[in-house]
Amino acid sequence: MTTAVDHLESVLDKTAALIAEVRAEQGALPTPCPGYDVSALVGHQVEWVSRFADALAGGPATPQPGLLAGDQFRAAAERAVAALRAGASDREVSLGGDPLPGAAVAGMMLMEYITHGWDLAEATGQPIPFSEDEAEAALATGRSMLTPELRGDAFAFEVPVPDDASAVDRLVGFLGREPRA
């Protein structure tokens, strides 16, 4: 049986592969994520996977200067997954605010990295690598956590998509992106 951590590990691996394929000349391309070009989106993903890993592991990692963005992302992603497999899913985790259940943080990560992975793939012309099961799990998390009053600031308003759309399209529509036709 596939667990939430298995889904997250797969999504993080796929996101790392997307990041690794970004070419330098693509850095200024716009993305579907408002306010982010490709370089800023990659930086956001690397920064936040590191924050998630630090929170889940109980402290910061030893800095590894000189790593490329894809390698930084992959190292932090592996650290986050290892912490979840070691029990972080079952305890409270602080991301700077009120503590959250570790399982909820894993769900947030799943939603974050499928959506921003989709943003990156769309912007750089890469195939969308995420499975229906991964996107369904992320969408379930989003529906349980993202209330209407949180919309309009950090989270855009939902974009309607057909009921028979793929789970990835339903997820990105739920998070305010216009899925491709």
C-alpha positions in Angstrom: 0.0 0.0 0.0 1.3 3.4 -0.9 1.6 5.8 2.1 1.5 9.6 2.2 5.3 9.6 2.7 5.7 7.3 -0.4 3.7 9.8 -2.4 5.7 12.7 -1.1 9.1 11.0 -1.8 8.0 10.3 -5.4 6.8 13.9 -5.9 10.0 15.4 -4.4 12.1 13.2 -6.7 10.1 14.3 -9.7 10.3 17.9 -8.7 14.1 17.6 -8.3 14.3 16.2 -11.8 12.3 19.1 -13.1 14.6 21.6 -11.4 17.7 19.8 -12.7 16.4 20.2 -16.3 16.0 24.0 -16.1 18.4 25.7 -18.4 20.1 29.0 -17.4 18.4 30.9 -20.3 15.0 29.9 -18.9 15.5 31.8 -15.6 13.5 34.9 -16.6 10.6 33.0 -18.1 7.2 33.7 -16.4 5.5 30.9 -14.6 1.8 30.3 -13.8 2.6 31.2 -10.2 2.0 35.0 -9.9 5.1 37.0 -9.1 7.5 34.2 -9.9 9.8 33.8 -12.9 11.5 30.4 -13.3 14.6 31.5 -11.3 12.5 32.8 -8.4 10.3 29.7 -8.4 13.3 27.4 -8.3 14.7 29.5 -5.4 11.4 29.3 -3.6 11.2 25.6 -3.9 14.8 25.1 -2.7 14.3 27.5 0.2 11.0 25.9 1.4 12.1 22.3 1.0 15.0 23.2 3.2 12.7 24.8 5.8 10.4 21.8 5.8 13.3 19.5 6.2 14.8 21.5 9.1 11.4 21.6 10.8 10.7 17.9 10.3 14.3 16.8 11.3 14.3 19.1 14.4 17.0 21.5 13.3 19.1 22.9 10.5 21.3 20.7 8.3 25.0 21.3 7.9 25.5 23.8 5.1 26.8 22.3 1.8 28.1 25.3 -0.2 28.6 25.1 -3.9 25.7 22.7 -4.6 23.6 23.4 -7.6 19.9 24.2 -7.0 18.8 20.7 -8.0 21.3 19.1 -5.7 20.3 21.4 -2.8 16.7 20.5 -3.4 17.4 16.8 -3.6 19.5 16.8 -0.4 16.8 18.7 1.6 14.0 16.5 0.1 15.9 13.3 1.2 16.3 14.8 4.6 12.6 15.6 4.9 11.5 12.2 3.8 14.0 10.5 6.2 12.6 12.6 9.1 9.0 11.6 8.2 10.0 7.9 8.0 11.7 8.3 11.4 8.5 9.5 13.1 8.1 13.2 12.3 4.7 12.4 10.8 3.5 11.4 14.4 4.6 14.6 16.2 4.0 18.3 16.2 6.2 20.3 13.8 6.8 24.1 13.9 7.3 26.0 10.7 7.7 29.3 12.6 4.1 29.6 13.7 1.8 27.4 15.7 2.9 23.8 15.7 1.2 21.5 13.2 0.8 17.7 13.1 3.8 16.3 11.1 1.3 14.4 8.9 -0.3 17.8 7.9 3.1 19.2 7.1 3.7 16.2 4.8 0.4 16.9 3.1 1.2 20.6 2.7 4.5 19.6 1.1 2.7 17.2 -1.3 0.4 20.0 -2.4 3.2 22.6 -2.6 5.6 20.5 -4.7 3.0 19.1 -7.2 1.6 22.6 -7.8 5.0 24.4 -8.1 6.4 21.4 -10.0 3.5 21.9 -12.4 4.2 25.7 -12.6 7.9 24.9 -13.4 7.0 22.2 -16.0 4.5 24.6 -17.7 7.0 27.4 -17.8 9.9 25.4 -19.2 8.0 23.1 -21.5 8.7 19.9 -19.6 6.2 17.1 -19.3 4.0 17.1 -16.1 5.4 14.0 -14.2 2.9 13.7 -11.4 0.6 10.7 -11.1 -3.2 10.8 -10.6 -2.8 9.1 -7.1 -0.2 11.8 -6.0 -2.5 14.6 -7.2 -5.6 13.1 -5.6 -3.8 12.9 -2.3 -2.6 16.5 -2.6 -6.1 17.6 -3.6 -7.6 15.9 -0.5 -5.1 17.7 1.7 -5.9 21.0 0.0 -9.6 20.6 0.4 -9.2 19.8 4.1 -6.8 22.7 4.9 -7.4 25.5 2.5 -10.5 27.3 3.7 -12.2 30.1 1.7 -11.0 32.8 4.1 -7.4 31.9 3.2 -8.0 32.8 -0.4 -7.0 36.0 -2.1 -3.7 36.5 -0.3 -1.2 33.7 -0.3 -3.6 31.4 -2.2 -5.5 32.4 -5.3 -9.2 31.8 -5.8 -10.2 28.5 -7.2 -10.4 28.2 -11.0 -13.3 25.9 -12.1 -12.3 22.9 -14.1 -14.5 20.1 -15.4 -15.3 17.2 -13.1 -13.7 14.8 -15.5 -10.4 16.7 -15.6 -7.2 15.0 -14.5 -6.4 15.1 -10.8 -3.4 17.3 -11.5 -5.6 19.8 -13.4 -8.2 19.7 -10.6 -5.4 20.4 -8.1 -3.9 23.3 -9.9 -7.4 24.7 -10.6 -8.2 24.4 -6.9 -5.0 26.4 -6.2 -5.9 29.1 -8.6 -4.0 28.1 -11.8 -5.6 27.8 -15.2 -5.0 24.2 -16.3 -3.9 23.7 -19.8 -6.6 22.5 -22.2 
